[in-house]
Amino acid sequence: NSPAVAAELGGKPKDGSWWMLFDDFVAGFTKVYICRIPSPSTFISTAAGEWNRQTAGGGFSFWSSSRWRMNPQFRLKVSSSCVVLISVAQPDSELDGNFDSDSYPHAIGVYLFAAGDEPRRKLHLNNTDLTVGSRFAMSRQVFVELELEAGTEYVLLPCTREPGIFSPFLLSVTSPVPHTLEPLPLSGDWCERTLSAAWTTAAGTAGGLLEPVPTGSAPNDAPAV
């Protein structure tokens, strides 16, 4: 009904769309979603997973007691260098049965590590292993976009910020070239052995912390290790 306004905006609205005043828009809507529509030639892989009692490890930390290693992990490799879009999503809050709130109480995110010589689960990290980490957000989906190198193996680790949060998730990778996305086994890829011992005075094993050798000490003053 406003030809002049329509001309300024590029013509009449197409079927299923319309113009409205901005004041009316903010009065009627509280959220805006911007969707990226991939081209038909785009390669998309998805992997469904779950954070449960065994795998809800929480976010990455250098603390030895951190359980980030227990999170589901996935192998990723691209056929040629390209920019990829990696995302992790949690279930729609409108479908969780809680009709009093549509918010997301738990923050989610995803890490990307260099796999190294062997594509297996990450149990320990070097300073150069972390390629990128997304932000953690209490939202339906979190994503990160970056360039990956051809011939390099990567490990994807989706997680919640806090450990002990149980929930299904969906991991997605979108790229303009073919890629491989595979889950890494939760066991069997590392050889594990546990040793138990005790520090006791009777056995002479309660030695305490190794003290540094003072500068200028004679060689026979150095502690034997």
N, C-alpha and C positions, 0 to 999 in steps of 0.2 A: 504493500500500500504506500510505500515511500520510494518512488523510482530514483530520486536523487541519491538517497542513502544507499540503495541497492547498487547504483552505478559506482559509487565510491568504494564499495566493498567487493566489486568484481562481478556484479550481476545478481539476478534473483537467486534465492536459496534453492538448492536442489531438493529432490524428494526426500522427505524424512529430516530435513533441517529447517531452521528458521532463524530470524534475527530477533534479539531482545535487548532491552536496555540493560546496562551493566548493573544498575541498582537492583533491577528485578532479578538478575542472575545471582548476585551475592545473597539476596534475600531467600532464594529458593534452593541453593546448592551449597554444600559445605566442603566438597572434595572435587578435585579435577585430576583425571588420569590422562597422561599423554602416552599413547601406545605407538611403539615402533613396529611397523608392518614389514616383515622381511620380504625380499623379492623371491620369485619362484625358484631362482637358482641357488638360494641360500641353503646351507646344510645345517640341520638342527638335530641335536641329540638330547634326549632326556633320560634321567635315571631317578627312579623313585627309591626313597630310603626312609629310615626311621631312627630317631634318637630314642633309645630305650634304656633299660637298666644296665645293659652292657656297653652301650655306645653313646650315652649322653655325657660326653666328656667336657663340654664347655669350651670356651675360647682358649687361644694359645697363651702360654705363659712359660717362662724359663724356670719356674719353681719346680723342684723335683717331685713334689706331690701333685702337680697338675695332671689332670686326666685327659688332656687334649688328644693324646695318642689314641684313645679309645674311640674317637669319632669315626664314622664311616669315611673311607678314603677312596678316591677314584683316580685312575690313570688317564691322562689326556695327552694326545699327540696330534699335531697338525701336519698335513702333507706338504705344505709350503708356508713360508712366513706370511702372516696376515694378522689383521685385527679381529679379535674374537670378543663376543659378549657372553659373559658367564653370569648366571643368576641362580639364586636359591629362593624357594618360596615355601611358605607354610600354609596350612589350610585356611580357607576363607573364614574370617571371624563371624560372618553372618550365617554360617552353616554349622557352628559349633554347639547349637542348642541353648546358648546364653542369649536370651532375648533382651536382657537389660543393658548389654554393652556390645558394640561393634568394634571395640579397640583390640589391639594385639598386646598382651601383657608381657611377652617375651621377645627380646632382641635376637635377631639372627644375622649371620654373616658367612663369609666364605674366604678361605685362604688358598693361595696357589704357591706351591713349592716346586723348586727344581728337583727332579727325581734322582739325579745322579746317575751312576753307572747301571744301577739295577732298578727297574720299576717295581717297587714294593712299598709297603706301608712305611710312613715316617714315624720312627720311634724316638729319634734324636735329631737335632738340627745343627748345622754349621751357620756361621754368620751370613753366608751368601745364599743359603737355601731358600729363604723367604723371597718370592718374586713379587707378590702383591697381597694385600689384605683389604677386603672391602670394609666399609663402615658397618657398624652394628646398628640396626634400627628395629624398632617395634612396629614393623609394617608387614604387609602381605608378602612383599618381595624385595630382595636386595640384589643389586647387580654391580658388576665391575667390567670395564672395557679396557683392553690392553692389547699390545702386539706380542705375538708369540713367534718363536723362531722354529723353522723347520728342522726336523731331526732331533729336537730336544724333547726329552720325556718330562712331563709335569705330573704333579700329584695335587688333586683338588681335595680340600677338606671343608665341607660345610658343617656349621656348628651353631649352637646357641651361645650367647655371651656367658651365661651362667651354667655350671654343670648341673646334672640331675633334672633337666627339663625334658620330659617325654613328649614326643610329637612326630608325626610323619612329615616328610619334606619332599620337594621335587627340585632336582638339580638340572639345569639346562645349559647347553653350550650352543651358540650360534656363530657360524663362520662362513666366509665366502668360498672356502675350499674344503675338501673332504677332511675329516678328522676322526679320531678314535677316542671314545669315552667308555671306559670299562671299570667296574667295581674291583677293588683290590680285596683279597680274602682277609677275613678278620683274624685268621691264624694260619700257621704253616709256612708263611713266607720268611719268618725269622726262627732261628734255633734258640730256644729259651732254656735257661738252667738257673735254678735258685739254690743258693748256698746259705746255710745258717751257721752262726758262730756266736761267741759271747766274749765280752771284755771282762776279765776277772783278775783280781790281784793274785790269787793262788797260782794261776797259770802264767802270770807275768805278761798278760796281754793288754792290761789297762794302761797303755803307755801315754795316752793323751795326745795333744796336738804337737806336730813336728815344729820345733822352733828353728828359725833361720840361723844360719851360722854367722857369727859376727865377722865383720870385715877384718882381714889380717890374721884370722885364726890359723893355727898350724893344721896341716892335713889330718893329724891324728886326733884333733879336737872335733872333727866333723862327725855328726851322728851317722851310725850305720843303719841303712834302710834295707 
